Amino acid sequence: MAWTGIIIVAIVFISIMFKRYLDHQLKVKALESEHQSRALSEMKHDIKTLQARIEVLEKIVTDSSYQLNNEINRL
């Protein structure tokens, strides 16, 4: 009879601990997802910034006065 009480307490304790473990895992996954979302957003911003810089460089290089200055400097 005493073992029955101990077994019941053990089952309750184990189920509580298992629920806490699962809750913790859900929180960890949510934080990881949030972090990945932020990182993706930052990468998209960086890509847009780099694309804008490349456009400026392309305009400079294809500008006729730049090409003329380059040819003069070669002489």
Secondary structure, DSSP 4 states (H G I P E B T S, - for coil): -HHHHHHHHHHHHHHHHHHHHHHHHHHHHHHHHHHHHHHHHHHHHHHHHHHHHHHHHHHHHH-HHHHHHHHHHH-
